[in-house]
Amino acid sequence: MRAEDRIRRAETAAYLAALRREFPAFGIVADPERPIWMAVRGDDVFIRATDGHVLRRRLLELANR
């Protein structure tokens, strides 16, 4: 694995962990290779985004923050 791929994976993992801490009521998963980031809460909320920053913005909008 190339060094830049390792860095990108580490950055993705760190941002994913931060989102999970900030929004503990959501299940959050990411596949940055595709790129797909998703957040789910129960049966009523499903959010899909192209990157973690877009997902966070949508989660903040949902929380009215």
Number of C-alpha atoms within 10 A of each C-alpha: 5 6 8 9 10 11 11 12 14 12 12 17 14 12 15 18 14 12 21 16 11 13 16 11 12 18 14 21 17 19 12 15 7 9 11 15 21 18 22 15 13 9 6 6 10 13 14 17 17 15 17 22 13 13 20 19 13 16 18 13 10 11 9 7 7
